[in-house]
Amino acid sequence: MRTETAPDQTPTRLADYAAPDWLIDRVSLVFDLAPSATRVRTTIAFRRNGAGPADLVLHGRKLTLVSAEVDGADVMPHAETTSEELRLPAAHIPGDSFPWTCEIEIDPAANTELEGLYQSKGMYCTQCEAEGFRKITYYPDRPDVMTIFDVRIEADIIDCPVLLSNGNPTAQGRLPGGRHFAEWHDPHPKPSYLFALVAGDLVSHDDTFTTASGRDVDLKIYVRKGDEAKCAYAMDALKRSMRWDEEAYGREYDLDLFMIVAVDDFNMGAMENKGLNIFNSKYVLASPETATDRDYELIEAIIAHEYFHNWTGNRITCRDWFQLCLKEGLTVFRDQQFSGDMRSHAVHRIGEVRQLRARQFREDAGPLAHPVRPQEYIEINNFYTATVYEKGAEVIRMLHTLIGAEAYRRGTDLYFERHDGQACTIEDWLKVFEDATGRDLSQFALWYHQAGTPRVTATEDWDETDGVYRLTLRQEVPDTPGQTEKRPHVIPVAVGFIGPDGEELMTTEVLELTREEQVFRFSSLPARPVPSLLRGFSAPVILERETTAQERALLLAHDTDPFNRAEAGRRFGIDVALDVMAGGDIPAAWTEALGRVLTDESADPAFRALVVGAPGEEDLAAEIAGRGDPVDPSAIHGAVKRMRTTLASALAGPLAATYAAMMVGGPYKPDAADAGRRALRNTCLSLMMAADSADAHAAAEAQFDSADNMTDQMAALATLTNNEAPGAESRLSAFYDQWQNDTLVIDKWLMLQASAPATDALDRVKDLTEHPAFDWKNPNKFRSLIGGFAMANPVRFHAEDGEGYTFFADWLLKMDAINPQTAARMAGGFETWRRYTEDRQQAMRAEMKRMVAEESLSKNTREILERTLGP
């Protein structure tokens, strides 16, 4: 065997896509599990795809090759290997079809990257998306090579009594030497990234589901012993997801068994492997005592998301990784629809847009901007981004808005009928809607090709004589790295009109903005309207329109669109904060407007909780940066703190009354109604504490001491800690003593302290890195403490001395050495460096350059940092 050095790393480009030279009819995998020396025996039936000779190129990383044969002949003398692949020249390939067999050895116990096959606290687990399967065996590890998998797992029966893989179980039995085996068959062709294996000492929480056609499906959630009682909500969410997908999309589950496994060490939230979903434990395990309302909400959404992938991702997958948004954007939209149906569409939509603005708009405005479908990448794991996921979902939502629910359903039905079992592209997706509706979507497709957040400017003209209102909309798509001179998008702008006395003059109408500038005319109006623009956030754009405080207050009080009612409050608060930062006062109109929302008993408590308060510090930073001004996090923090104090004083009576009125009695329920009441109650408590009154301190301490659920206990602890209240330290200690043996709860404890804006925050975080509760090699722990400080504590992370940047960079380098994927994703904490004051820019730039200078830096983290630094 000739060994070559690894080639230089060059970008993979969409334009260079070529169909695979070889396809696979079937693959058989035999795993002989051992912590440091697992053997994998692979048999693959290859078939030529196309005419002419072609080398056999198989991907492989960190594999020890024991043997390899083609049609029974040893290929070791002829194969060429690098650190990334094994290549068998065409001259040594016998014909158009042949069997390939190989045996390799891998070390799961030493796999700290958590990709491929690794161990998590003694349990064997896999993570193969995007390119982890090549760390298991030599294989054409690309999503357009789909085949049927047969798997046999052999392991010690004491250490691994449970042996799981994709599909349906076909055999099991004992082996000599205290070992046993299990065999699995997946009848549905799949790419290698959907392969999964789990083996360990697990117990299952079981249930069944009867499909629309009357088939019974066994459902199993596997967890470590002791966690069985925390699976009920996840199981309930799974069953509701299965029923919803049948009713909303006509999609029925297709195997006899569906399994979920909870894993403590996991780089992501969850993975949709066919029939065997693997989840980060935090998105499965829940009890009222250990999980917050937000945890329950995320479990529901992520269970649904991964289940929905069974059709939008598994049965129909991506042709190549540039089409990642085909499965992720669509499935995010589907889980958003589901969550809205389960809870409140209005409240859920407000939350979605807040997340979009905080993560994806920031991405679009910085050096890491890229289209929903990128054109090239160096490391595909770096493109599991907010743009691909959240903006990808917004593109699907806009399509739904433009063509309507009925046409959208016709299109998705055609998509499943036409492409079941295929690896597809964005063009395939759009074509089914063109065929279903007769509509030309070529301009709409620009949403997939052009990066950046469009800005829509609205101006208006009112002719009182004729009652004619003219709305002029102008769009501009900003330049982004590698893209200039953008073409106009198709932008659905949902519009309604509110009259001067709060009456609705026009219900929602969807305008289609397709040119750089368009004028829309509305006649026979009885009075000049106040426009309610972009209702429901009908497009992921930045809307610019000159408004007055009186208009904001009118919309906040009377807009019939819940999203825009909340948006009026958000914009009002941002305007006030900017005035405060410029030396102005806080107008009584703002506190009065929020007071009306707080006491509006006709409104959903969850909605009131979202609206009542000061603007977020990240929201303000984005607004200031968007205006081209340098961001000073200390000034922002001071303005927000002053606004909260003023609001607390002005609304002291209503806040206390609402806090008392929102008490939830009876046993804990994670449903939307009770969760909304707790959210409003805890919002009131947080604001009451801003006034620094003895009553507020007493209320927070009493709530912590008497709480029978994690939502109220954590809310009280956060209120005390964030305000450096006298009772904070003793209760932080009490919380740790109570929950030190529950790793997921301790993650909350770490995150709370890392994100608290105390003046000694960095010193506290440094101390916590030495705490026995902090296992830095666990991604959840690392994200909670190191990520919590860098990404959720802007005033202290961006302290003028720059020490926060040095601390963060040091820990990223440490993590990069063992888990590049986690380090690269966390490196996004530096992505907005150009928005800050000059001294902060220089300090962040110096730390990134120091990291890039490290020769051992992974290509994952290097790509993120070099793109962030720019030319």
GIKA-V569410 format. One record per helix or strand of 3 or more residues. SS is the DSSP state (H for helix, E for strand). FROM is the first residue (numbers start at 0). LEN is the number of residues. If there is no record, write none. Layout:
BEGIN
ss: <SS:SS>
from: <FROM:FROM>
len: <LEN:LEN>
END
This chain:
BEGIN
ss: <H:E:E:E:E:E:H:E:H:E:E:H:E:E:E:E:H:E:E:E:H:H:E:E:H:H:E:H:H:H:H:H:H:H:E:E:E:E:E:E:E:H:H:H:H:H:H:H:H:H:H:H:H:H:H:H:H:H:H:H:H>
from: <13:21:37:55:63:84:89:96:107:115:122:132:146:161:167:178:191:196:201:215:227:231:256:275:280:292:315:320:344:379:385:404:425:445:454:467:490:503:516:529:541:548:561:587:604:616:632:651:671:693:709:727:742:760:778:793:802:819:832:837:858>
len: <3:11:11:4:7:4:3:10:3:5:5:3:10:4:8:12:3:4:9:9:3:18:7:5:3:16:3:22:20:4:18:15:12:4:9:9:8:10:6:4:3:10:20:11:7:10:18:10:19:13:13:12:13:8:14:4:14:11:3:15:11>
END
